[in-house]
């Protein structure tokens, strides 16, 4: 079976935490269900800030009354 390849693009950090958390959750779920899957996350614009140490620690959203973060 051919390996499946997925590319995600992130252009936001703290200004749109829903995008960041959504993409990261989907990417981690893909890897959890298929070790053969190749997942690449391309960071551009504001999204490159995610590569800096500590930035992801400050990203959270409220979901069903609870704080959700990385």
mmCIF file of the N, C-alpha and C atoms, coordinates in Angstrom:
data_MODEL
# 
_entry.id   MODEL 
# 
loop_
_atom_site.group_PDB 
_atom_site.id 
_atom_site.type_symbol 
_atom_site.label_atom_id 
_atom_site.label_alt_id 
_atom_site.label_comp_id 
_atom_site.label_asym_id 
_atom_site.label_entity_id 
_atom_site.label_seq_id 
_atom_site.pdbx_PDB_ins_code 
_atom_site.Cartn_x 
_atom_site.Cartn_y 
_atom_site.Cartn_z 
_atom_site.occupancy 
_atom_site.B_iso_or_equiv 
_atom_site.pdbx_formal_charge 
_atom_site.auth_seq_id 
_atom_site.auth_comp_id 
_atom_site.auth_asym_id 
_atom_site.auth_atom_id 
_atom_site.pdbx_PDB_model_num 
ATOM 1   N N  . UNK A 1 1  ? 0.846   -1.184 0.000  1.00 0.00 ? 1  UNK A N  1 
ATOM 2   C CA . UNK A 1 1  ? 0.000   0.000  0.000  1.00 0.00 ? 1  UNK A CA 1 
ATOM 3   C C  . UNK A 1 1  ? 0.888   1.241  0.000  1.00 0.00 ? 1  UNK A C  1 
ATOM 4   N N  . UNK A 1 2  ? 0.525   2.224  -0.794 1.00 0.00 ? 2  UNK A N  1 
ATOM 5   C CA . UNK A 1 2  ? 1.298   3.462  -0.863 1.00 0.00 ? 2  UNK A CA 1 
ATOM 6   C C  . UNK A 1 2  ? 1.156   4.262  0.418  1.00 0.00 ? 2  UNK A C  1 
ATOM 7   N N  . UNK A 1 3  ? 2.254   4.919  0.789  1.00 0.00 ? 3  UNK A N  1 
ATOM 8   C CA . UNK A 1 3  ? 2.203   5.802  1.955  1.00 0.00 ? 3  UNK A CA 1 
ATOM 9   C C  . UNK A 1 3  ? 1.333   7.007  1.648  1.00 0.00 ? 3  UNK A C  1 
ATOM 10  N N  . UNK A 1 4  ? 0.583   7.414  2.623  1.00 0.00 ? 4  UNK A N  1 
ATOM 11  C CA . UNK A 1 4  ? -0.238  8.608  2.480  1.00 0.00 ? 4  UNK A CA 1 
ATOM 12  C C  . UNK A 1 4  ? 0.583   9.800  2.937  1.00 0.00 ? 4  UNK A C  1 
ATOM 13  N N  . UNK A 1 5  ? 0.459   10.913 2.215  1.00 0.00 ? 5  UNK A N  1 
ATOM 14  C CA . UNK A 1 5  ? 1.206   12.118 2.541  1.00 0.00 ? 5  UNK A CA 1 
ATOM 15  C C  . UNK A 1 5  ? 0.231   13.260 2.789  1.00 0.00 ? 5  UNK A C  1 
ATOM 16  N N  . UNK A 1 6  ? 0.477   14.001 3.864  1.00 0.00 ? 6  UNK A N  1 
ATOM 17  C CA . UNK A 1 6  ? -0.379  15.120 4.239  1.00 0.00 ? 6  UNK A CA 1 
ATOM 18  C C  . UNK A 1 6  ? 0.483   16.355 4.461  1.00 0.00 ? 6  UNK A C  1 
ATOM 19  N N  . UNK A 1 7  ? 0.046   17.476 3.920  1.00 0.00 ? 7  UNK A N  1 
ATOM 20  C CA . UNK A 1 7  ? 0.733   18.749 4.133  1.00 0.00 ? 7  UNK A CA 1 
ATOM 21  C C  . UNK A 1 7  ? -0.269  19.720 4.737  1.00 0.00 ? 7  UNK A C  1 
ATOM 22  N N  . UNK A 1 8  ? 0.096   20.291 5.871  1.00 0.00 ? 8  UNK A N  1 
ATOM 23  C CA . UNK A 1 8  ? -0.720  21.307 6.524  1.00 0.00 ? 8  UNK A CA 1 
ATOM 24  C C  . UNK A 1 8  ? 0.049   22.621 6.489  1.00 0.00 ? 8  UNK A C  1 
ATOM 25  N N  . UNK A 1 9  ? -0.668  23.713 6.345  1.00 0.00 ? 9  UNK A N  1 
ATOM 26  C CA . UNK A 1 9  ? -0.036  25.027 6.324  1.00 0.00 ? 9  UNK A CA 1 
ATOM 27  C C  . UNK A 1 9  ? -0.599  25.855 7.472  1.00 0.00 ? 9  UNK A C  1 
ATOM 28  N N  . UNK A 1 10 ? 0.294   26.406 8.272  1.00 0.00 ? 10 UNK A N  1 
ATOM 29  C CA . UNK A 1 10 ? -0.110  27.248 9.399  1.00 0.00 ? 10 UNK A CA 1 
ATOM 30  C C  . UNK A 1 10 ? 0.427   28.654 9.200  1.00 0.00 ? 10 UNK A C  1 
ATOM 31  N N  . UNK A 1 11 ? -0.476  29.626 9.241  1.00 0.00 ? 11 UNK A N  1 
ATOM 32  C CA . UNK A 1 11 ? -0.063  31.014 9.049  1.00 0.00 ? 11 UNK A CA 1 
ATOM 33  C C  . UNK A 1 11 ? -0.361  31.878 10.266 1.00 0.00 ? 11 UNK A C  1 
ATOM 34  N N  . UNK A 1 12 ? -0.823  31.284 11.353 1.00 0.00 ? 12 UNK A N  1 
ATOM 35  C CA . UNK A 1 12 ? -1.175  32.041 12.554 1.00 0.00 ? 12 UNK A CA 1 
ATOM 36  C C  . UNK A 1 12 ? -0.563  31.397 13.796 1.00 0.00 ? 12 UNK A C  1 
ATOM 37  N N  . UNK A 1 13 ? -0.531  32.169 14.865 1.00 0.00 ? 13 UNK A N  1 
ATOM 38  C CA . UNK A 1 13 ? -0.145  31.624 16.174 1.00 0.00 ? 13 UNK A CA 1 
ATOM 39  C C  . UNK A 1 13 ? -1.189  32.063 17.182 1.00 0.00 ? 13 UNK A C  1 
ATOM 40  N N  . UNK A 1 14 ? -0.867  33.052 17.985 1.00 0.00 ? 14 UNK A N  1 
ATOM 41  C CA . UNK A 1 14 ? -1.776  33.477 19.050 1.00 0.00 ? 14 UNK A CA 1 
ATOM 42  C C  . UNK A 1 14 ? -2.990  34.239 18.530 1.00 0.00 ? 14 UNK A C  1 
ATOM 43  N N  . UNK A 1 15 ? -2.946  34.778 17.316 1.00 0.00 ? 15 UNK A N  1 
ATOM 44  C CA . UNK A 1 15 ? -4.094  35.516 16.792 1.00 0.00 ? 15 UNK A CA 1 
ATOM 45  C C  . UNK A 1 15 ? -5.216  34.599 16.325 1.00 0.00 ? 15 UNK A C  1 
ATOM 46  N N  . UNK A 1 16 ? -4.908  33.341 16.057 1.00 0.00 ? 16 UNK A N  1 
ATOM 47  C CA . UNK A 1 16 ? -5.928  32.377 15.645 1.00 0.00 ? 16 UNK A CA 1 
ATOM 48  C C  . UNK A 1 16 ? -5.594  31.005 16.230 1.00 0.00 ? 16 UNK A C  1 
ATOM 49  N N  . UNK A 1 17 ? -5.772  30.866 17.542 1.00 0.00 ? 17 UNK A N  1 
ATOM 50  C CA . UNK A 1 17 ? -5.403  29.599 18.179 1.00 0.00 ? 17 UNK A CA 1 
ATOM 51  C C  . UNK A 1 17 ? -6.241  28.411 17.716 1.00 0.00 ? 17 UNK A C  1 
ATOM 52  N N  . UNK A 1 18 ? -7.451  28.659 17.233 1.00 0.00 ? 18 UNK A N  1 
ATOM 53  C CA . UNK A 1 18 ? -8.290  27.557 16.754 1.00 0.00 ? 18 UNK A CA 1 
ATOM 54  C C  . UNK A 1 18 ? -7.627  26.877 15.554 1.00 0.00 ? 18 UNK A C  1 
ATOM 55  N N  . UNK A 1 19 ? -7.064  27.668 14.652 1.00 0.00 ? 19 UNK A N  1 
ATOM 56  C CA . UNK A 1 19 ? -6.365  27.099 13.493 1.00 0.00 ? 19 UNK A CA 1 
ATOM 57  C C  . UNK A 1 19 ? -5.175  26.257 13.945 1.00 0.00 ? 19 UNK A C  1 
ATOM 58  N N  . UNK A 1 20 ? -4.389  26.795 14.852 1.00 0.00 ? 20 UNK A N  1 
ATOM 59  C CA . UNK A 1 20 ? -3.187  26.095 15.319 1.00 0.00 ? 20 UNK A CA 1 
ATOM 60  C C  . UNK A 1 20 ? -3.548  24.782 16.001 1.00 0.00 ? 20 UNK A C  1 
ATOM 61  N N  . UNK A 1 21 ? -4.452  24.844 16.968 1.00 0.00 ? 21 UNK A N  1 
ATOM 62  C CA . UNK A 1 21 ? -4.817  23.633 17.701 1.00 0.00 ? 21 UNK A CA 1 
ATOM 63  C C  . UNK A 1 21 ? -5.518  22.618 16.807 1.00 0.00 ? 21 UNK A C  1 
ATOM 64  N N  . UNK A 1 22 ? -6.349  23.111 15.893 1.00 0.00 ? 22 UNK A N  1 
ATOM 65  C CA . UNK A 1 22 ? -7.049  22.210 14.981 1.00 0.00 ? 22 UNK A CA 1 
ATOM 66  C C  . UNK A 1 22 ? -6.097  21.440 14.085 1.00 0.00 ? 22 UNK A C  1 
ATOM 67  N N  . UNK A 1 23 ? -5.154  22.150 13.481 1.00 0.00 ? 23 UNK A N  1 
ATOM 68  C CA . UNK A 1 23 ? -4.189  21.497 12.594 1.00 0.00 ? 23 UNK A CA 1 
ATOM 69  C C  . UNK A 1 23 ? -3.312  20.518 13.364 1.00 0.00 ? 23 UNK A C  1 
ATOM 70  N N  . UNK A 1 24 ? -2.842  20.931 14.536 1.00 0.00 ? 24 UNK A N  1 
ATOM 71  C CA . UNK A 1 24 ? -1.981  20.046 15.325 1.00 0.00 ? 24 UNK A CA 1 
ATOM 72  C C  . UNK A 1 24 ? -2.727  18.785 15.766 1.00 0.00 ? 24 UNK A C  1 
ATOM 73  N N  . UNK A 1 25 ? -3.994  18.938 16.136 1.00 0.00 ? 25 UNK A N  1 
ATOM 74  C CA . UNK A 1 25 ? -4.789  17.787 16.569 1.00 0.00 ? 25 UNK A CA 1 
ATOM 75  C C  . UNK A 1 25 ? -5.034  16.827 15.406 1.00 0.00 ? 25 UNK A C  1 
ATOM 76  N N  . UNK A 1 26 ? -5.389  17.374 14.249 1.00 0.00 ? 26 UNK A N  1 
ATOM 77  C CA . UNK A 1 26 ? -5.620  16.528 13.078 1.00 0.00 ? 26 UNK A CA 1 
ATOM 78  C C  . UNK A 1 26 ? -4.340  15.794 12.686 1.00 0.00 ? 26 UNK A C  1 
ATOM 79  N N  . UNK A 1 27 ? -3.220  16.512 12.671 1.00 0.00 ? 27 UNK A N  1 
ATOM 80  C CA . UNK A 1 27 ? -1.938  15.897 12.306 1.00 0.00 ? 27 UNK A CA 1 
ATOM 81  C C  . UNK A 1 27 ? -1.554  14.787 13.281 1.00 0.00 ? 27 UNK A C  1 
ATOM 82  N N  . UNK A 1 28 ? -1.746  15.024 14.571 1.00 0.00 ? 28 UNK A N  1 
ATOM 83  C CA . UNK A 1 28 ? -1.395  13.988 15.553 1.00 0.00 ? 28 UNK A CA 1 
ATOM 84  C C  . UNK A 1 28 ? -2.333  12.789 15.457 1.00 0.00 ? 28 UNK A C  1 
ATOM 85  N N  . UNK A 1 29 ? -3.604  13.026 15.146 1.00 0.00 ? 29 UNK A N  1 
ATOM 86  C CA . UNK A 1 29 ? -4.542  11.911 14.968 1.00 0.00 ? 29 UNK A CA 1 
ATOM 87  C C  . UNK A 1 29 ? -4.180  11.063 13.750 1.00 0.00 ? 29 UNK A C  1 
ATOM 88  N N  . UNK A 1 30 ? -3.764  11.714 12.674 1.00 0.00 ? 30 UNK A N  1 
ATOM 89  C CA . UNK A 1 30 ? -3.352  10.969 11.478 1.00 0.00 ? 30 UNK A CA 1 
ATOM 90  C C  . UNK A 1 30 ? -2.195  10.037 11.817 1.00 0.00 ? 30 UNK A C  1 
ATOM 91  N N  . UNK A 1 31 ? -1.192  10.558 12.523 1.00 0.00 ? 31 UNK A N  1 
ATOM 92  C CA . UNK A 1 31 ? -0.040  9.730  12.897 1.00 0.00 ? 31 UNK A CA 1 
ATOM 93  C C  . UNK A 1 31 ? -0.430  8.632  13.888 1.00 0.00 ? 31 UNK A C  1 
ATOM 94  N N  . UNK A 1 32 ? -1.389  8.911  14.759 1.00 0.00 ? 32 UNK A N  1 
ATOM 95  C CA . UNK A 1 32 ? -1.817  7.913  15.740 1.00 0.00 ? 32 UNK A CA 1 
ATOM 96  C C  . UNK A 1 32 ? -2.500  6.723  15.066 1.00 0.00 ? 32 UNK A C  1 
ATOM 97  N N  . UNK A 1 33 ? -3.218  6.983  13.977 1.00 0.00 ? 33 UNK A N  1 
ATOM 98  C CA . UNK A 1 33 ? -3.943  5.914  13.300 1.00 0.00 ? 33 UNK A CA 1 
ATOM 99  C C  . UNK A 1 33 ? -3.146  5.254  12.180 1.00 0.00 ? 33 UNK A C  1 
ATOM 100 N N  . UNK A 1 34 ? -2.081  5.915  11.722 1.00 0.00 ? 34 UNK A N  1 
ATOM 101 C CA . UNK A 1 34 ? -1.297  5.350  10.628 1.00 0.00 ? 34 UNK A CA 1 
ATOM 102 C C  . UNK A 1 34 ? 0.164   5.762  10.756 1.00 0.00 ? 34 UNK A C  1 
ATOM 103 N N  . UNK A 1 35 ? 0.983   4.828  11.219 1.00 0.00 ? 35 UNK A N  1 
ATOM 104 C CA . UNK A 1 35 ? 2.417   5.110  11.332 1.00 0.00 ? 35 UNK A CA 1 
ATOM 105 C C  . UNK A 1 35 ? 3.058   5.339  9.968  1.00 0.00 ? 35 UNK A C  1 
ATOM 106 N N  . UNK A 1 36 ? 2.447   4.808  8.922  1.00 0.00 ? 36 UNK A N  1 
ATOM 107 C CA . UNK A 1 36 ? 2.988   4.964  7.573  1.00 0.00 ? 36 UNK A CA 1 
ATOM 108 C C  . UNK A 1 36 ? 2.759   6.357  6.996  1.00 0.00 ? 36 UNK A C  1 
ATOM 109 N N  . UNK A 1 37 ? 1.834   7.106  7.565  1.00 0.00 ? 37 UNK A N  1 
ATOM 110 C CA . UNK A 1 37 ? 1.504   8.424  7.024  1.00 0.00 ? 37 UNK A CA 1 
ATOM 111 C C  . UNK A 1 37 ? 2.663   9.396  7.219  1.00 0.00 ? 37 UNK A C  1 
ATOM 112 N N  . UNK A 1 38 ? 2.902   10.190 6.193  1.00 0.00 ? 38 UNK A N  1 
ATOM 113 C CA . UNK A 1 38 ? 3.916   11.241 6.266  1.00 0.00 ? 38 UNK A CA 1 
ATOM 114 C C  . UNK A 1 38 ? 3.179   12.566 6.455  1.00 0.00 ? 38 UNK A C  1 
ATOM 115 N N  . UNK A 1 39 ? 3.457   13.239 7.567  1.00 0.00 ? 39 UNK A N  1 
ATOM 116 C CA . UNK A 1 39 ? 2.783   14.496 7.891  1.00 0.00 ? 39 UNK A CA 1 
ATOM 117 C C  . UNK A 1 39 ? 3.816   15.612 7.935  1.00 0.00 ? 39 UNK A C  1 
ATOM 118 N N  . UNK A 1 40 ? 3.552   16.668 7.180  1.00 0.00 ? 40 UNK A N  1 
ATOM 119 C CA . UNK A 1 40 ? 4.433   17.836 7.147  1.00 0.00 ? 40 UNK A CA 1 
ATOM 120 C C  . UNK A 1 40 ? 3.600   19.059 7.493  1.00 0.00 ? 40 UNK A C  1 
ATOM 121 N N  . UNK A 1 41 ? 4.123   19.882 8.390  1.00 0.00 ? 41 UNK A N  1 
ATOM 122 C CA . UNK A 1 41 ? 3.455   21.138 8.737  1.00 0.00 ? 41 UNK A CA 1 
ATOM 123 C C  . UNK A 1 41 ? 4.351   22.272 8.271  1.00 0.00 ? 41 UNK A C  1 
ATOM 124 N N  . UNK A 1 42 ? 3.850   23.043 7.321  1.00 0.00 ? 42 UNK A N  1 
ATOM 125 C CA . UNK A 1 42 ? 4.590   24.149 6.732  1.00 0.00 ? 42 UNK A CA 1 
ATOM 126 C C  . UNK A 1 42 ? 4.187   25.432 7.446  1.00 0.00 ? 42 UNK A C  1 
ATOM 127 N N  . UNK A 1 43 ? 5.159   26.118 8.029  1.00 0.00 ? 43 UNK A N  1 
ATOM 128 C CA . UNK A 1 43 ? 4.906   27.357 8.766  1.00 0.00 ? 43 UNK A CA 1 
ATOM 129 C C  . UNK A 1 43 ? 5.267   28.555 7.903  1.00 0.00 ? 43 UNK A C  1 
ATOM 130 N N  . UNK A 1 44 ? 4.352   29.522 7.815  1.00 0.00 ? 44 UNK A N  1 
ATOM 131 C CA . UNK A 1 44 ? 4.656   30.752 7.091  1.00 0.00 ? 44 UNK A CA 1 
ATOM 132 C C  . UNK A 1 44 ? 3.950   31.919 7.767  1.00 0.00 ? 44 UNK A C  1 
ATOM 133 N N  . UNK A 1 45 ? 4.343   33.132 7.378  1.00 0.00 ? 45 UNK A N  1 
ATOM 134 C CA . UNK A 1 45 ? 3.851   34.365 8.004  1.00 0.00 ? 45 UNK A CA 1 
ATOM 135 C C  . UNK A 1 45 ? 4.015   34.279 9.517  1.00 0.00 ? 45 UNK A C  1 
ATOM 136 N N  . UNK A 1 46 ? 2.954   34.573 10.243 1.00 0.00 ? 46 UNK A N  1 
ATOM 137 C CA . UNK A 1 46 ? 3.007   34.548 11.709 1.00 0.00 ? 46 UNK A CA 1 
ATOM 138 C C  . UNK A 1 46 ? 3.263   33.140 12.251 1.00 0.00 ? 46 UNK A C  1 
ATOM 139 N N  . UNK A 1 47 ? 2.935   32.132 11.469 1.00 0.00 ? 47 UNK A N  1 
ATOM 140 C CA . UNK A 1 47 ? 3.094   30.744 11.901 1.00 0.00 ? 47 UNK A CA 1 
ATOM 141 C C  . UNK A 1 47 ? 4.517   30.338 12.222 1.00 0.00 ? 47 UNK A C  1 
ATOM 142 N N  . UNK A 1 48 ? 5.505   31.048 11.661 1.00 0.00 ? 48 UNK A N  1 
ATOM 143 C CA . UNK A 1 48 ? 6.898   30.692 11.948 1.00 0.00 ? 48 UNK A CA 1 
ATOM 144 C C  . UNK A 1 48 ? 7.239   30.895 13.418 1.00 0.00 ? 48 UNK A C  1 
ATOM 145 N N  . UNK A 1 49 ? 6.444   31.683 14.127 1.00 0.00 ? 49 UNK A N  1 
ATOM 146 C CA . UNK A 1 49 ? 6.674   31.887 15.561 1.00 0.00 ? 49 UNK A CA 1 
ATOM 147 C C  . UNK A 1 49 ? 6.507   30.590 16.348 1.00 0.00 ? 49 UNK A C  1 
ATOM 148 N N  . UNK A 1 50 ? 5.771   29.636 15.798 1.00 0.00 ? 50 UNK A N  1 
ATOM 149 C CA . UNK A 1 50 ? 5.577   28.350 16.476 1.00 0.00 ? 50 UNK A CA 1 
ATOM 150 C C  . UNK A 1 50 ? 6.884   27.584 16.645 1.00 0.00 ? 50 UNK A C  1 
ATOM 151 N N  . UNK A 1 51 ? 7.877   27.900 15.844 1.00 0.00 ? 51 UNK A N  1 
ATOM 152 C CA . UNK A 1 51 ? 9.172   27.223 15.946 1.00 0.00 ? 51 UNK A CA 1 
ATOM 153 C C  . UNK A 1 51 ? 10.004  27.753 17.108 1.00 0.00 ? 51 UNK A C  1 
ATOM 154 N N  . UNK A 1 52 ? 9.598   28.877 17.674 1.00 0.00 ? 52 UNK A N  1 
ATOM 155 C CA . UNK A 1 52 ? 10.341  29.455 18.791 1.00 0.00 ? 52 UNK A CA 1 
ATOM 156 C C  . UNK A 1 52 ? 9.969   28.749 20.091 1.00 0.00 ? 52 UNK A C  1 
ATOM 157 N N  . UNK A 1 53 ? 10.969  28.504 20.908 1.00 0.00 ? 53 UNK A N  1 
ATOM 158 C CA . UNK A 1 53 ? 10.766  27.816 22.182 1.00 0.00 ? 53 UNK A CA 1 
ATOM 159 C C  . UNK A 1 53 ? 9.803   28.612 23.071 1.00 0.00 ? 53 UNK A C  1 
ATOM 160 N N  . UNK A 1 54 ? 8.804   27.924 23.622 1.00 0.00 ? 54 UNK A N  1 
ATOM 161 C CA . UNK A 1 54 ? 7.876   28.519 24.567 1.00 0.00 ? 54 UNK A CA 1 
ATOM 162 C C  . UNK A 1 54 ? 6.629   29.145 23.967 1.00 0.00 ? 54 UNK A C  1 
ATOM 163 N N  . UNK A 1 55 ? 6.607   29.378 22.659 1.00 0.00 ? 55 UNK A N  1 
ATOM 164 C CA . UNK A 1 55 ? 5.442   30.023 22.040 1.00 0.00 ? 55 UNK A CA 1 
ATOM 165 C C  . UNK A 1 55 ? 4.203   29.145 22.168 1.00 0.00 ? 55 UNK A C  1 
ATOM 166 N N  . UNK A 1 56 ? 4.325   27.852 21.909 1.00 0.00 ? 56 UNK A N  1 
ATOM 167 C CA . UNK A 1 56 ? 3.156   26.970 21.967 1.00 0.00 ? 56 UNK A CA 1 
ATOM 168 C C  . UNK A 1 56 ? 2.612   26.818 23.384 1.00 0.00 ? 56 UNK A C  1 
ATOM 169 N N  . UNK A 1 57 ? 3.435   27.102 24.388 1.00 0.00 ? 57 UNK A N  1 
ATOM 170 C CA . UNK A 1 57 ? 2.970   27.001 25.774 1.00 0.00 ? 57 UNK A CA 1 
ATOM 171 C C  . UNK A 1 57 ? 1.897   28.034 26.094 1.00 0.00 ? 57 UNK A C  1 
ATOM 172 N N  . UNK A 1 58 ? 1.841   29.108 25.306 1.00 0.00 ? 58 UNK A N  1 
ATOM 173 C CA . UNK A 1 58 ? 0.904   30.199 25.565 1.00 0.00 ? 58 UNK A CA 1 
ATOM 174 C C  . UNK A 1 58 ? -0.325  30.161 24.669 1.00 0.00 ? 58 UNK A C  1 
ATOM 175 N N  . UNK A 1 59 ? -0.508  29.109 23.898 1.00 0.00 ? 59 UNK A N  1 
ATOM 176 C CA . UNK A 1 59 ? -1.652  29.015 22.996 1.00 0.00 ? 59 UNK A CA 1 
ATOM 177 C C  . UNK A 1 59 ? -2.700  28.098 23.614 1.00 0.00 ? 59 UNK A C  1 
ATOM 178 N N  . UNK A 1 60 ? -3.894  28.649 23.808 1.00 0.00 ? 60 UNK A N  1 
ATOM 179 C CA . UNK A 1 60 ? -4.991  27.877 24.392 1.00 0.00 ? 60 UNK A CA 1 
ATOM 180 C C  . UNK A 1 60 ? -6.320  28.454 23.923 1.00 0.00 ? 60 UNK A C  1 
ATOM 181 N N  . UNK A 1 61 ? -7.345  27.621 23.923 1.00 0.00 ? 61 UNK A N  1 
ATOM 182 C CA . UNK A 1 61 ? -8.702  28.069 23.628 1.00 0.00 ? 61 UNK A CA 1 
ATOM 183 C C  . UNK A 1 61 ? -9.632  27.482 24.677 1.00 0.00 ? 61 UNK A C  1 
ATOM 184 N N  . UNK A 1 62 ? -10.807 28.078 24.795 1.00 0.00 ? 62 UNK A N  1 
ATOM 185 C CA . UNK A 1 62 ? -11.816 27.527 25.691 1.00 0.00 ? 62 UNK A CA 1 
ATOM 186 C C  . UNK A 1 62 ? -12.753 26.660 24.861 1.00 0.00 ? 62 UNK A C  1 
ATOM 187 N N  . UNK A 1 63 ? -12.938 25.419 25.291 1.00 0.00 ? 63 UNK A N  1 
ATOM 188 C CA . UNK A 1 63 ? -13.801 24.480 24.587 1.00 0.00 ? 63 UNK A CA 1 
ATOM 189 C C  . UNK A 1 63 ? -14.669 23.773 25.605 1.00 0.00 ? 63 UNK A C  1 
ATOM 190 N N  . UNK A 1 64 ? -15.964 23.943 25.482 1.00 0.00 ? 64 UNK A N  1 
ATOM 191 C CA . UNK A 1 64 ? -16.934 23.347 26.398 1.00 0.00 ? 64 UNK A CA 1 
ATOM 192 C C  . UNK A 1 64 ? -16.597 23.670 27.846 1.00 0.00 ? 64 UNK A C  1 
ATOM 193 N N  . UNK A 1 65 ? -16.214 24.920 28.087 1.00 0.00 ? 65 UNK A N  1 
ATOM 194 C CA . UNK A 1 65 ? -15.943 25.390 29.437 1.00 0.00 ? 65 UNK A CA 1 
ATOM 195 C C  . UNK A 1 65 ? -14.591 25.016 30.002 1.00 0.00 ? 65 UNK A C  1 
ATOM 196 N N  . UNK A 1 66 ? -13.741 24.405 29.197 1.00 0.00 ? 66 UNK A N  1 
ATOM 197 C CA . UNK A 1 66 ? -12.414 23.994 29.667 1.00 0.00 ? 66 UNK A CA 1 
ATOM 198 C C  . UNK A 1 66 ? -11.335 24.599 28.781 1.00 0.00 ? 66 UNK A C  1 
ATOM 199 N N  . UNK A 1 67 ? -10.179 24.879 29.380 1.00 0.00 ? 67 UNK A N  1 
ATOM 200 C CA . UNK A 1 67 ? -9.029  25.367 28.626 1.00 0.00 ? 67 UNK A CA 1 
ATOM 201 C C  . UNK A 1 67 ? -8.380  24.199 27.889 1.00 0.00 ? 67 UNK A C  1 
ATOM 202 N N  . UNK A 1 68 ? -8.161  24.359 26.605 1.00 0.00 ? 68 UNK A N  1 
ATOM 203 C CA . UNK A 1 68 ? -7.509  23.344 25.785 1.00 0.00 ? 68 UNK A CA 1 
ATOM 204 C C  . UNK A 1 68 ? -6.241  23.963 25.221 1.00 0.00 ? 68 UNK A C  1 
ATOM 205 N N  . UNK A 1 69 ? -5.119  23.271 25.379 1.00 0.00 ? 69 UNK A N  1 
ATOM 206 C CA . UNK A 1 69 ? -3.860  23.751 24.811 1.00 0.00 ? 69 UNK A CA 1 
ATOM 207 C C  . UNK A 1 69 ? -3.036  22.563 24.347 1.00 0.00 ? 69 UNK A C  1 
ATOM 208 N N  . UNK A 1 70 ? -1.802  22.840 23.968 1.00 0.00 ? 70 UNK A N  1 
ATOM 209 C CA . UNK A 1 70 ? -0.926  21.764 23.513 1.00 0.00 ? 70 UNK A CA 1 
ATOM 210 C C  . UNK A 1 70 ? -0.600  20.885 24.679 1.00 0.00 ? 70 UNK A C  1 
# 
